Structures are given as C-alpha cells and as structure tokens.
C-alpha cells in the first residue's frame, strides 16, 4: 500500500481515505481500465486507488487540492512513469488538458461530489465512462428511476446525459477516518444522444426543478404558475400522458419532456 510513511492528521475537504484493498480491486475491475487506458482521478488522497489503477498499466492523471496530500503523493509515487500528479481544484481544472478519450475513476470528495459530476458532464465528449464513489444517499439520487423515493431533478439530469448504474455499497469500515455514512460506487457512461429531444436543455431542467419544488405535492400544485389557466394545464397533461394529480417522483423523463413541449 502506498504512502505508509505519510499520515494525514485529519479528514479535510470532505475526503475519506479508502483503506480496503478489496474495494479498490473491485472499483478498478468495474471501471474497465486496461493497460494504456487514460484515467483521470480526482481526489486521490493517500493514493490507494491510484496505485490500483497504475498497476493495470494505465496512464493516470491525479488532481489533488490538499497540499499535504499532494506532497505525500509526490514523495511516495512521483517517480511512477505512468502517473502525472497535479495540485489543483478539480472544479476549476482544465479537463481538456488530459488527452482524450479518458475514463474518470475517483473516490470523490463528498462535500463537492455533485458539482464535480456536473463538471464531468460538461466535458462528457472527452470521457468514456465515470466510475465514482460517493455518499450512498447521493449515489441513490443519481441513479434513481421513477417511483423510487430518491428520484428527483438530479436523477433526471443524469439520465438525460448518461446511462447510469448503481454498482455496490461500501461500508464505513472501509475508510479511515471512518465516515458516519455509507458509501457507494456508481458507473456513468455518457450518452451519444439524450433519451428525449428538448428545444432548450437549460430551460427543460429548470422546468423539471419546478416540478420537484415540493416533493409531496402534485404536478398540478407545483406547476400551476406555468399554466395559469387550469383547463390548459389539463389539456397539456392529457397530451403528455400524465395525470395532473400525479406526484413528481412518479413521472418519467419522457413524460416530463412531453409536458415541457406543451409550454410552447
């Protein structure tokens, strides 16, 4: 295991340090990384996943914000010829600086996992796949489908951009320090084309967000301001194939797209 001489004193920036080699092996296996693959790892921490990726023969670019962790990685692993270590904030990282196509494989800092995933999505044309560990609750939201209590606007955003799969759960004992929450690994594969056709993506996601503004209320209650005329809303729902009294978590992306199209 790398970085035996390096002890980071505390959990910082939402980062948990994976220590379970069997979890590393499974992540690497599920990621599809093979010799000569190009891999981007965000938040390598103490380098246990980094080492697993390097041992496949992949070329890894690791981006670490924390200066102590960065220095420890440089000390322990900087001589590896298939590793580039960059100190920087992945939110502002130039994803075009990594030769594409590449795979993203990361134990994400939990405090910024969703903003990071959105950055990956912005650069999805360069990315083959994303194998990501995050907080289990977030993983469930990212991969949920209609009828699931975790299903929401974030689920629809990810479904629009990626094929999604919840891979496996990771218990707190797999980390040091031991987090207070369970973790999970998901796999996202960018779509060549979205599952629905909408005229304005940003406006569509804003529309979906309004549908979920009060999760326990009906579509009629959440969207009534967009259709001041109740009869027009009833007609739009009929065209879209949804009941006005349905709750937002029970509506598929296809039905949301159809209802959005009725706004004109």
N, C-alpha and C positions, 0 to 999 in steps of 0.2 A: 504494500500500500504506500502511495506517495506521501511525502510531507510528514514523515514520522517525527522529524526534529522541530516541526513548526506547530505551535499551539496558539491558535487564535483565542483570545480570552473570553469573548462573548459573542452572542448572536447579534449580528448587525444587519441593517437594511432589509429585514425580513428574511434573511438567508438562514436555512437549516443545512447542516453538514451531513450528508449521507455517509454512512459507515458500513452498510450492509453490502458485501460483495455480491451476494446472490441477486439482490435487486439491480445492482449495476449490470450484471451479466444479462439479466432479462431485458433491461432497457436497451442495451446495445443490440441484443438479438432482435428485438421487436422493431428497432429503428431502421433496419435494412442497410446499415452501414457495412461496407465491404472494403477490401484493400483498394486504396486510391480514391475512395469516396472523399468528397469535400464536405466538411462538417463545420457548422458554427455552433459553439457552445456559449451560452450567456450565463454568467454567474457560476464559474467553475469551482469557486470556494477553495477547498483543500485539494481538489484535483483527483478524487477517486473515480468519478465518471470520466474525466479527461483521460486518465490512464487507460481505462477500459476501451475508450474509443481509439486511442493511439495504438493499442495492442492489436487492433484489427488491421492495421496498416493504412488507416485513413489519414488524411491531412486535416488537422484541426486548427481552427481559429477560435481562441478563447478570449472573451471580453469580460474583464473583471473591474468593477468600480472601486472596491475597497483596497487601499494602498497596502495594507499589511498582507492581505491575501495575495495580491498581485506580486509583492516582493517574495512571498513564500513560494509561489508557483515558479517564479523566475529562478529562484535558488535551487529548487528541487527538480524542475522539469525543463528549464530553459534550454538545455542542450539537446533536447529531442529534435531531430531534423524535420519531423513532420508536424511540429507544433509552432504556432505563432500566438504569442500572448500579448494582448492589447489592454492597456489600462484606459478605461473609459466608461461612460454611462450609456448603456445599450438603448436607452430611449432616444438618444441623440446620435447614435452610431450610424456611420455611412454603410448601409447594407450592400450598396453597390461596389464597395471596396473589396468584397470577398468574391473570388472567381465563381461564377455560377455555371451550372446549377449546383446547389448545395443543400444539404439536409440540416435542419436545426434540431439539436438534441440537447436538452437542458433540464436541470432541476432549477426552475425559475425562482427568483426571489419572490416570496408570496405577496409581499406588500405591493408589488407593481406587476403582478403576473398578467392581469387583463390588459393594461396599457402596452406591455411588451408584445402580447399576442396580436394586438391591433397593429403594432409596428411590423410584425412579421407579415400580417395580411397585406399591408400597404406594399410590401416587397414580394408578394407571393409569386410573381412571374419568375423570380430568381430561385425559388425554393421548391425542392422536390417533395419534401414531407417535413412535418414537425412532430417530434416525439418529446412530450413535455410532461414534467412532473410539477404539480401544483397542489394547493389545498383541495381536499376531496370535494368540499362543497362547491368550489369554483369549477372543478372538473365536471361535476354533475350538471351544473348550469350550462357549461359549454357544450355538452354532448346530449342534453335532454331533447326529447321529442314531444309532440302534442299529447296532452293527458298526463304528463309527468309533472309532479308538483314543482320541480326545479326549472321547468320550461319557461322561458321568458324572452325578452327582446334580444338579450345576448345570445341565446340559443339560436334564434332566427338569423342574427348577423353572421354567426359562424356557419350555419347551414348554407347560407347564401354563398359563402366564399369557399367552403371546404367540405369534403367528406370527413365525417367525424366518428371517432370510436373511443369509448371508454375501455382502456386496456386492463388495468388491475389496480387494486388498492395497496397502499404501502403503510404499515403501522408506524406509530411514533417511535417504537424501539429501534427502528432502522436509522435513526438520526442522533446526532449529538450537536448541540443540546437537544433534548427530547422535546419536540413541539407539543402543544396542547391539543392539536387537531390531527386527524388522519390526513394522509396524502393520497394522491392517485396519479397514475400515468395515463395520458391520453395521446391519441395519434390523430393528426390533422393532415389531410392531403389536399392541396389547393385544387379547385375545380378548373377545368379548361373553360367551362362556361357555367353561369349560375343556373339553378334549377327553375327559376322564374325570370320572366322578362319584365322589367320595370323601366319607366321612362326616366326616372331620376333616382339613383341609389340613395343618396343622402336624404332626400325627401321621403323615400319609402321607409327607411329606418327610423326617421323622425315620426312618421305615421304609426309604425309598429310600437315605438316607445310610448306614444299616447294611448294606444290600446291597452298597455300594461300599467298605466299610471296608478290605477287602483286595482290590484290583482283580484280582489274578491268581488269586484263589481262586474257587471255585464258589459259586453261591447257597446250596447246602446248607451249606457251611462258614461262610459269612458270616451266615446267618440261623438257624442251628441252635438258638441260645439262645432264639429266639422260639417255636420248636416243639420242646420237649424230647423229645417223642415222635416218633421218626423216621418212623413209619408215618403219623402225622397230617400231617407235612410232605409226604410223598409224595402223600397224597391232595389236599392243598391245591395242589400243583404240577400235578397232573392236572386239577383243576377250572380252574386258571388257564391251562392250556395251555402250561406251560413245563417244561423238563426240569430236575430238581434239579441235574444236573451242568453246567448252562449257566453261562457266565461273566456277570457283571452287565452288562457293556457290550453284550451281545447281546440284552437284554430291552427291549421297547418300553414306553412309558408305560402303554399299555392293559393289558399283561400284569402290570406292577407293580401297577396298580390292582386287577386281578382277584385277584392273590395277596394283596394287603393286605386285601381284603374277606374273605378266608378266615380272618383272625385273629379275626373275630367281635367 
